[in-house]
Structures are given as C-alpha cells and as structure tokens.
Amino acid sequence: MYHIISIKDFEREELDLILKKAEEIDSAGVAKHTLEGKLVALLFFEPSTRTRISFASALARLGGTSITVDSVEGSSISKGETLADTIRVVSSYVDAIVLRHPKEGAARLASEFSSVPVINAGDGAGQHPSQTLLDLYTIKQSMPLDGIDVGLLGDLRYGRTAHSLAYALSNYDVRLHTIAPNGLELPGGLTDELRKKGVEIIEYRDVKEIIRELDVLYVTRMQRERFPDSSSYLSVAESSRLTPELLEGVRENMIVLHPLPRAGEIDPRVDELPYARYFEQAANGIPIRMAMLREVMR
C-alpha cells in the first residue's frame, strides 16, 4: 500500500515522477473520471483553507467524492476516541484518507492502522508533503531545480513547510540560505541531517545580506504565539517584512514564494511585481494533489 507521509520517504526519482504527472495533468487539462467511484475521507483536525479545498477540488476533478470532518469537535475524538481507532473505522468506509493533525507524527501513526492509503496534509511542526511538492513544482516552472540559490525566510524552527522544502531540496544541487531571527533558526537536527546529505547551508539574520544572490526566496509566517510579548514580535516581524524596496536589484528571474496564509510579512505592493509567484503557487495545489491522489489509488 502506498502512503504519502513525509518528503523523507521520497527519492529524487519519485519526486520527479509526481512533478511530471502534475505537469501532464496541467498540459492535458482535467483527467476526468480517473477516480470515478472512489471515496476519500478528508480528516482535518486542524484549521485549513487552501489544503482542504484544493484536495476536495482535485478529487472532484478526477471524478471522485469526498467526505469531510473539519474539526476535532465534529468527530468522536472529542468523546475520547483515539486517533488509531478513528482511523481503523474510517478506513473501512473509504478508499483513501487525507489527514491534517496538530500533532507531529500523527500521519505516520494513522498509516500504521489504516487499511487504505493515507496522505499527510500536515502534522504539527512535522511534514507537509503536498505543500512541498507544489513548492517544487512552482520553482520548476521557472527554472531547473539544480544549481540554484534558495533562501528560507521567517520562522524556520516551527515552520513545517520550510522543514519539508529544505529536505526535498536536499535531493537536488542547491545552496540553501536560511534567514531567521535568533531562536527561530532551522532546527539543529535537521541542519545536521541536510549537511550530511551534502547540502551547503549558510545562515543569516538579515535578508538584506543575501537577497540579491537568490533565485528563490521562500517566505514563511512569523508565528506571534512563539514570542514572549507583542513588542518582541513586532520588532522581528518588521525587520523581516518583504517590500518592493528590498527587492530592488535582485536577480531578474528571482521568484518569491509563500505557503500562505500571510500575516503581514509580505507588503501587498509586492503582489504586483513579476517576482511574486505565491498565488500561482497556491493554484498549483490542484494538479499536484490530483497527481498525488491518482498515485495512491492507482
């Protein structure tokens, strides 16, 4: 049985295969009826807009049907049922499960108790493989994935999208530039793991130091709840805010990505610049998630 739990489970060839299948879906249009008669449970025990809707949309475009639980309160977990029991029961009703959960490792646990394929739609500060695949796909639309300089800006300690992307990029020939305030750097364990895989990682505190040398700038949300007080948060958030002025003199084909939602870290004026690709990035969730659903239920 084929689960999609973590980017760490993928070899480069497998990543490239899903990217290629998404490209084929994009170029050929909607692959209707591919999953006709298939039923997928969307279990979202953590708030989500883009991920949940895009999975539902992707499935509908393939001819399948989804049923959704969009909160803990709407499930028997609120009565004390374990996630393992929930998964055992739900997997007997459907052909696949898409799970989003606040606890790291929840998707891996679910895959051990499920009788059908499980796709991880985000688990705590852990992995978010579908987001990472659409991130890679968006980069690939503009440039090769080899030989590029990628900057990760924002909360890199707790940001699961940054963790997943950093690991995925370790399968390619990239230089990784991390830009984060003190205390929110990429976790040491992940940094060590990436360096053992041969990734060159250079750390910065200020995006101005490196922005003109980047091909991709991946911006993530500064999480207010991680700061001791509002003044500390505002000080760091303002110093990391991306503006049109900061983008003056950057590489001509540089692109700016963001997993969304944003909370002030990108000035809305940037939206009108050719570097801004985050809305295209969000739209790419459809072909990527169509490719993922087809892959696990082939």
C-alpha positions in Angstrom: 0.0 0.0 0.0 1.3 3.4 -1.0 1.1 6.2 1.7 2.4 9.7 1.3 3.6 10.7 4.8 6.9 12.5 4.6 9.1 14.0 1.9 11.9 12.0 3.6 10.3 8.9 2.2 10.9 10.0 -1.4 13.9 9.5 -3.6 14.6 12.2 -6.2 13.2 9.9 -9.0 9.9 9.6 -7.1 9.7 13.4 -6.6 10.4 14.0 -10.3 7.7 11.4 -11.2 4.9 13.2 -9.3 6.1 16.6 -10.7 6.0 15.1 -14.2 2.5 13.7 -13.7 1.3 17.1 -12.4 2.8 18.7 -15.5 0.9 16.2 -17.7 -2.3 17.0 -15.9 -1.7 20.7 -16.3 -0.9 20.5 -20.0 -3.7 18.0 -20.9 -6.4 19.5 -18.8 -8.6 17.8 -16.2 -8.3 14.0 -16.2 -12.0 13.3 -15.6 -13.3 10.0 -14.3 -9.9 8.7 -13.4 -11.1 8.1 -9.8 -14.8 7.8 -10.6 -16.5 5.8 -7.8 -13.6 6.4 -5.3 -14.4 7.9 -1.9 -11.9 9.8 0.1 -12.1 11.0 3.8 -10.7 14.4 4.4 -10.0 14.4 8.1 -8.9 17.9 9.1 -8.3 18.2 12.8 -6.5 21.5 12.4 -7.7 24.6 10.6 -7.1 24.7 6.9 -8.5 26.6 3.9 -6.2 26.0 0.8 -5.1 22.5 1.6 -8.6 21.2 2.4 -10.4 22.9 -0.5 -7.7 22.0 -3.0 -7.8 18.3 -2.1 -11.6 18.3 -2.4 -11.4 20.2 -5.7 -8.6 17.8 -7.0 -10.7 14.8 -6.2 -13.8 16.2 -7.7 -11.9 17.0 -11.0 -10.9 13.3 -11.0 -14.5 12.2 -10.7 -14.2 11.0 -7.0 -16.2 12.0 -4.0 -15.0 13.3 -0.6 -16.5 13.3 2.9 -15.1 15.8 5.4 -14.5 16.2 9.1 -13.1 19.6 9.7 -12.6 19.8 13.5 -11.9 17.6 16.5 -15.3 18.7 17.9 -17.0 17.2 14.8 -15.5 13.8 15.5 -15.6 11.1 18.1 -12.1 12.2 19.2 -14.0 14.8 21.2 -15.5 11.9 23.2 -12.1 10.4 23.9 -11.7 8.1 21.0 -8.0 7.5 20.0 -6.8 8.5 16.6 -5.9 4.9 16.0 -9.5 3.8 16.5 -10.8 6.6 14.4 -8.5 5.6 11.5 -9.4 1.9 11.8 -13.1 2.7 11.5 -12.9 5.5 8.8 -10.6 3.4 6.6 -13.3 0.7 6.4 -15.6 3.3 4.8 -13.4 4.9 2.2 -10.7 4.3 -0.5 -8.2 6.7 0.9 -7.7 9.2 3.8 -6.2 12.7 3.7 -5.3 13.7 7.3 -4.3 17.0 8.8 -3.5 16.9 12.5 -1.9 19.2 15.1 0.4 16.5 16.5 3.7 15.7 14.8 3.8 12.0 13.8 0.0 11.6 13.6 0.0 10.8 9.9 2.7 8.1 10.4 0.6 6.6 13.2 -2.5 6.7 11.0 -0.8 4.9 8.2 0.0 2.0 10.6 -3.7 1.5 11.5 -5.3 2.3 8.1 -6.4 -0.3 5.7 -6.3 2.3 2.8 -3.7 4.8 1.6 -3.1 7.8 3.9 -1.9 11.2 2.6 -0.4 13.6 5.2 -1.9 17.0 4.8 0.3 18.5 7.6 1.1 17.2 11.1 2.1 19.7 13.7 5.7 21.1 13.2 6.5 17.9 11.2 5.8 17.4 7.5 3.6 18.8 4.8 4.5 16.8 1.7 1.7 18.1 -0.6 2.7 21.7 0.1 6.4 20.8 -0.6 5.5 19.1 -3.9 3.6 22.1 -5.1 6.5 24.3 -4.0 8.9 22.3 -6.0 6.5 22.3 -9.0 6.3 26.1 -8.8 10.1 26.5 -8.8 10.4 24.0 -11.7 8.0 26.1 -13.8 10.5 29.0 -13.6 13.9 27.3 -13.5 15.8 24.0 -13.1 15.8 22.6 -9.6 19.6 22.1 -9.8 22.2 24.8 -9.4 20.1 27.4 -7.7 20.3 29.5 -4.5 17.2 29.2 -2.3 16.5 31.5 0.7 14.2 30.4 3.5 13.0 33.5 5.5 10.9 33.6 8.7 10.1 31.2 11.4 12.3 28.2 10.4 12.2 26.5 13.8 8.5 25.7 13.8 7.5 26.1 10.2 6.8 22.7 8.8 6.6 23.9 5.2 10.2 25.2 5.5 11.3 21.9 7.0 9.8 19.8 4.2 11.0 22.0 1.5 14.6 22.1 2.9 14.6 18.3 3.0 13.1 17.9 -0.5 15.8 20.3 -1.9 18.5 18.1 -0.5 17.7 15.8 -3.4 18.9 18.5 -5.8 22.0 20.5 -6.3 21.1 23.7 -4.4 22.6 26.2 -2.0 20.4 26.8 1.0 20.4 30.2 2.7 18.5 30.4 6.0 17.3 33.8 7.3 15.7 33.7 10.7 15.7 35.7 14.0 17.6 34.4 16.9 15.9 31.4 18.4 13.8 30.6 15.3 16.6 29.1 13.2 16.2 25.8 11.3 16.4 23.0 14.0 19.9 21.8 14.6 19.0 18.2 13.9 17.6 19.0 10.5 20.5 21.2 9.7 23.0 18.4 10.6 21.0 15.9 8.5 20.9 18.2 5.5 24.7 18.8 5.7 25.3 15.1 5.9 23.4 14.8 2.7 25.9 17.3 1.1 23.7 20.4 1.2 25.5 23.7 1.6 23.7 25.8 4.3 24.6 29.4 5.0 22.9 31.2 7.9 21.9 34.9 8.1 19.9 37.2 10.4 19.1 39.8 7.9 17.6 39.2 4.4 19.3 42.2 3.0 22.6 40.3 3.3 21.7 37.7 0.7 18.5 38.7 -1.2 20.4 39.9 -4.3 22.1 36.5 -4.7 18.9 34.4 -4.6 17.0 32.6 -7.3 14.1 31.7 -4.9 13.0 33.4 -1.7 10.6 31.3 0.3 8.9 33.5 2.9 7.1 31.9 5.9 4.8 33.4 8.6 6.3 34.7 11.8 4.2 33.0 14.4 3.2 35.6 17.0 2.5 32.9 19.6 6.2 31.9 19.7 7.2 35.4 21.1 7.2 36.4 24.7 5.4 39.7 24.1 3.9 41.8 21.3 6.8 44.3 21.1 9.3 41.4 20.5 7.1 40.0 17.8 6.6 43.4 16.1 10.3 44.2 16.1 11.3 41.0 14.4 8.3 40.9 12.0 9.0 44.4 10.8 12.7 43.7 10.2 11.8 40.6 8.1 9.0 42.3 6.1 9.5 41.9 2.4 8.9 45.2 0.5 9.4 46.4 -3.1 12.3 48.4 -1.9 14.1 45.3 -0.6 13.6 43.7 -4.0 15.4 46.4 -5.9 18.5 44.9 -7.6 17.6 41.3 -7.2 18.2 38.7 -9.9 16.0 39.3 -12.9 14.3 35.9 -12.8 14.1 35.6 -9.0 10.8 34.3 -7.6 9.1 34.9 -4.2 7.1 32.1 -2.7 4.9 31.8 0.4 2.8 28.8 1.6 0.1 31.2 2.7 -1.7 32.5 4.7 0.5 35.5 5.1 0.2 37.8 8.1 2.0 41.0 7.1 5.4 39.5 6.2 4.9 40.5 2.5 3.9 44.0 1.6 0.8 43.8 -0.7 2.7 46.1 -3.1 4.9 43.1 -3.9 1.9 41.3 -5.4 2.1 43.5 -8.5 5.8 42.7 -9.1 6.9 39.9 -11.5 8.8 38.2 -8.7 5.6 37.3 -6.8 4.5 33.8 -7.5 2.7 32.8 -4.3 -0.8 32.9 -5.8 0.3 30.8 -8.7 1.9 28.5 -6.1 -1.4 28.1 -4.3 -3.1 27.3 -7.6 -0.6 24.6 -8.3 -2.1 22.7 -5.4 -4.7 21.4 -7.8 -2.5 19.5 -10.4 -0.1 18.3 -7.6 -2.9 17.0 -5.4 -4.6 15.4 -8.4 -1.3 13.6 -9.2 -0.9 12.5 -5.5 -4.5 11.1 -5.3 -4.0 9.2 -8.6 -0.7 7.9 -7.4 -2.0 6.4 -4.1 -5.2 5.0 -5.7 -3.8 3.7 -9.0 
